[in-house]
C-alpha cells in the first residue's frame, strides 16, 4: 500500500496491471503472508520496488531511484516545503492576532483596575467618562 500511495497508483490500476484478484490488499489480508506467485507478479510489474522491502518491510522501498522516482520525490519535497511555508505564515498571522488581542485585554484590564480603584474611593465618575475610558482600551 505504501508503494502504491508513493507512486500514486490506485488499487483498481494495481489489480488491472498485475492481474491479481481484488482483495489482496484489503486490510484484513495485509497481515497474512502472500504467495511467492503474487510477490513475483508484483516485482515483475513494478521493477523498481525492492524485493527485501516488499517481503520484510526493511530497507529502501525502491531499488534504485529512477529519474521518475527522483522527480516524484522532488515534487513531494517541493509541495511539502510550500505547505510548511504556508503553515508558518498562518502561524505568524495567528501569533500577531493573539498579541493584538492580548494587548487589548491588558489595556482593558488596566482600565477596569483603575475604575475599581476610583469606585472604591467613592469618587464621582460620569458615565460618559467610563465609556470613553473603555473605548480607548479596545481601540
Residue pairs with C-beta under 8 A, 6 or more apart in sequence:
1 25
1 30
2 61
3 9
3 46
3 49
3 54
3 61
4 10
4 11
4 14
4 25
6 61
6 72
7 46
7 72
8 72
9 17
11 22
11 25
14 20
14 25
15 21
15 22
15 24
17 45
18 41
18 42
18 45
19 41
20 38
20 41
20 42
23 29
24 34
24 38
39 51
39 54
39 55
42 49
42 54
43 49
43 51
43 54
47 63
48 62
48 63
48 64
48 65
48 66
48 69
49 61
49 62
49 63
50 59
50 60
50 61
50 62
50 63
52 58
52 59
53 59
53 60
53 61
62 69
65 73
104 137
104 138
107 136
107 137
107 138
108 134
108 137
108 138
110 137
111 133
111 134
111 136
111 137
114 133
115 125
115 130
115 133
118 125
119 125
